[in-house]
Amino acid sequence: MAEKIKKAKIIFPDPDWHKYIIMSAEMKDFISRLLDRNHETRLGANGSEEVKQHPWFNQFDFKLVEDWWFIAPYIPPPKFT
Protein backbone atom coordinates (compact mmCIF):
# COMPACT_ATOMS: atom_id res chain seq x y z
CA MET A 1 0.00 0.00 0.00
CA ALA A 2 2.79 2.43 0.89
CA GLU A 3 4.40 1.92 -2.53
CA LYS A 4 1.11 2.74 -4.27
CA ILE A 5 0.85 5.95 -2.27
CA LYS A 6 4.40 6.87 -3.24
CA LYS A 7 4.29 5.92 -6.92
CA ALA A 8 0.78 5.28 -8.28
CA LYS A 9 -0.73 7.60 -10.86
CA ILE A 10 -3.79 9.59 -9.80
CA ILE A 11 -6.76 8.32 -11.78
CA PHE A 12 -9.92 10.38 -12.00
CA PRO A 13 -13.37 8.91 -12.80
CA ASP A 14 -14.01 8.31 -16.49
CA PRO A 15 -16.99 10.51 -17.47
CA ASP A 16 -18.19 7.87 -19.94
CA TRP A 17 -18.50 5.30 -17.16
CA HIS A 18 -19.40 7.58 -14.26
CA LYS A 19 -21.97 9.95 -15.68
CA TYR A 20 -22.94 11.43 -12.31
CA ILE A 21 -19.38 12.28 -11.24
CA ILE A 22 -18.55 15.59 -12.86
CA MET A 23 -15.04 16.91 -12.33
CA SER A 24 -13.90 20.13 -13.95
CA ALA A 25 -10.34 20.62 -15.12
CA GLU A 26 -9.87 23.06 -12.21
CA MET A 27 -11.04 20.43 -9.71
CA LYS A 28 -8.71 17.79 -11.14
CA ASP A 29 -5.81 20.25 -11.02
CA PHE A 30 -6.68 21.23 -7.44
CA ILE A 31 -6.74 17.59 -6.28
CA SER A 32 -3.58 16.70 -8.20
CA ARG A 33 -1.68 19.64 -6.75
CA LEU A 34 -2.84 18.84 -3.19
CA LEU A 35 -1.62 15.27 -3.66
CA ASP A 36 1.75 16.30 -5.13
CA ARG A 37 4.32 13.96 -3.63
CA ASN A 38 6.95 16.70 -3.54
CA HIS A 39 6.20 18.69 -0.38
CA GLU A 40 8.06 21.72 -1.76
CA THR A 41 5.84 22.07 -4.85
CA ARG A 42 2.59 20.81 -3.27
CA LEU A 43 -0.31 23.27 -3.28
CA GLY A 44 -0.31 24.97 0.09
CA ALA A 45 3.42 24.53 0.69
CA ASN A 46 3.65 28.32 0.71
CA GLY A 47 0.66 28.85 2.98
CA SER A 48 -3.12 28.75 2.91
CA GLU A 49 -3.39 31.81 0.66
CA GLU A 50 -1.85 29.73 -2.11
CA VAL A 51 -4.71 27.24 -1.75
CA LYS A 52 -7.33 30.00 -1.64
CA GLN A 53 -5.94 31.53 -4.85
CA HIS A 54 -6.39 28.32 -6.86
CA PRO A 55 -8.82 28.78 -9.81
CA TRP A 56 -11.16 26.13 -8.38
CA PHE A 57 -12.08 28.64 -5.66
CA ASN A 58 -12.78 31.54 -8.06
CA GLN A 59 -16.49 31.63 -7.20
CA PHE A 60 -15.97 30.93 -3.49
CA ASP A 61 -16.33 33.77 -0.99
CA PHE A 62 -13.97 33.02 1.92
CA LYS A 63 -15.24 36.12 3.71
CA LEU A 64 -18.61 34.39 4.20
CA VAL A 65 -16.85 31.48 5.90
CA GLU A 66 -14.74 33.76 8.07
CA ASP A 67 -17.86 35.68 9.15
CA TRP A 68 -19.84 32.45 9.79
CA TRP A 69 -22.39 33.25 7.04
CA PHE A 70 -21.62 30.17 5.00
CA ILE A 71 -23.97 27.25 5.67
CA ALA A 72 -22.62 23.79 4.97
CA PRO A 73 -24.64 21.88 2.35
CA TYR A 74 -24.77 18.88 4.71
CA ILE A 75 -24.44 18.74 8.47
CA PRO A 76 -24.29 15.19 9.80
CA PRO A 77 -26.42 14.37 12.84
CA PRO A 78 -24.51 14.16 16.11
CA LYS A 79 -23.58 10.72 17.37
CA PHE A 80 -24.05 9.99 21.02
CA THR A 81 -22.00 7.23 22.58
N, C-alpha and C positions, 0 to 999 in steps of 0.2 A: 504494500500500500504506500509506504513512504517513497518508493521509487516512482510510482505513478504521480504522486504529488510533485515530486521534483522534476519529472521529465515529460509527463503526458501532455499532449496538445489539448487545448481547450476546445471543446466541441459544443456548438450551439444547436438548438433544435432546428431540424429541417422544416421549413415552412410548408413543404409539400406533404409531409407526414403529420405535422402537428399544426393543424390549421388554426387552433385557438391560442397558440403561443406566438404572440407577435413581438418581435424584438427589433427595434430600430438600429441603424448603424451606430448611433450615438450610445445606445444602451450596451451594445456588444463591445464598443470601444471602452466604455466606462468599466464594465466587468473585467475585460482583458487587462486594462491598466491597473485595476485594484489587485488582480491576481499575478501581476508581474513578479517573477521569481527573484529579480534583482531588486533588493531593498532600496538601492540608491536611485533607481529610475521609476519605482512604483508610484502610482498616483497617491498623493498624500505624503510622500517622503519629505516634502518641503512645507508641510503644514496643512491644516484643514482648509485654508483659503484656496489652495490648489484644487482640492476636491470640489469645493463650491463653484469654482470657475469652469468646471468641465461643461461642455455643450449640452450634456444630458439634463443639466439643471437650468437651462436657459429660461424656462417658464416657471421655475420654482421660486417662491418668495420666502427667503430665509427669515426675513423680518417678521413674518406671521408666526413662524415657529418660535423665534426668540421672544415674541410678545405673548405667546400662548394662545394665539388666535387660530392656529391650524388644528383642525380636528382630524384625528386618524381615521382612515376609511374603515378600519376594523379594530375593535377593542375586545380582546378575548375576555370571557367571564373569569372572575377570580376563582382560584382553586383553594379550597379549605382542606387542610389536612388534620 
